[in-house]
């Protein structure tokens, strides 16, 4: 089993920044892909950004140029730096770690991000 603990969410005004962190522990497999997904009320969970243990990165079009994903393999931690936040970024943000085959996948409990004036 793998446990994921997210932190860093909160309420922020439009245009400001937040940094999310997700620490993985337990029986962590490698190579893997760690990612952030988000889900707003009434919507499906969707990929925000992902990064493999080899450093390959993927972003949703809506966050390109504003969000940056990074990871510290030694700490099994993934980060999401979110700049220029918009109200439409408001959602629950969930951390995921997945094997490259997709056969293994674990989720964190999520952290709420609310962008509002």
N, C-alpha and C positions, 0 to 999 in steps of 0.2 A: 504493500500500500504506500501511497504517496500523499502527504499532507501539504496543502498550500494555504498560506496565510497572507491575505492582502492587507495593506494599510495605505493611508494617505488621502482617502477621499474626504469630501466635505462640501461646504457651501462657498462659492466664490463668485465674484462679480464678472460680468462679461469682459473679455480682454485680459483677464488675469491668468495666472498659471497654477498648476498643481502637479505634484509628482507622486505617482503611485508606485508602491513596491510590493513584490510578491516573493516570499521566501518558501522554498520547497524543502521538505525533509522526508525521511523514510527511505524506502527502497527505490531510489531514483535511478532510472535507466538512462543509458546514453548509447548512441546519440539521441537527441530529442529536440522537439520544437516547443518553446514556451511562448505563450501569447496572451493578449488581452482581448476580450470580447466585451460587448456592451449590449444591454437590453433595456429599452424604455418600455413603459407600460403599454400593453397592447401590441407590442412589436416583437419580432423574433430576435433571438440573440444573434449578433453579427460580429464578425472579426473586425477588430480595430487595427491590430498590428501583431506580428509574430516574428520570432528570431530563432534560428536553429543554434544548436551548440557549436556549429561551425561558423556562425555569423551571418548566414543568409537572412535577409530582412524583407518583410512584406507589409505594406500599409494599405488600409482602405483609402479610396480616392478622397473621401471627405476629410481626412485628417492629414494628408500629405502636406508637408511644409509647416505644419503646426505641432505635430506630435513626434516624439523621438523615442524609440524603444531601444533598450540596451540590456545587457546581462553581465553578471559576474559569475562565471562558471565555478570558481572556487567556493563561492558562497551559495551556489544554487539559487540565485536571486535574479529576478527580472524587474526592470524598471520601465515606467512609462512617464516621460516628461511631456506634459500637456501645456502648450502655450497658446495664447490668443483664443482662449476658450469662448465658446458661443453657447447661447441657450439650448441649441439643438444638440449639444454634447451631453446634456443632462440624461443620465441613465445609471443603472447599476453596472459596475465594471467588474468583470470576472476574469480571474487568472486561470490559465489552462496549461498543463504540460502533457505532451502527446509524443508517442514514439513516431518515428518518421514513416512507419507503415500505417499509422493510425490505429493499430490494434489495441494499444494501451492509451488511455486518456483519463486524466484526473482534473477536477475542478475545485477551485476555492469557493468560499462562501459568498464572496462579492463585497464590494465597497461602493457606497453611493456617492455619485458626483452630481451636484446640483449647481447649475450656472444661472444666476439670477441677480438682478439689481434690486 
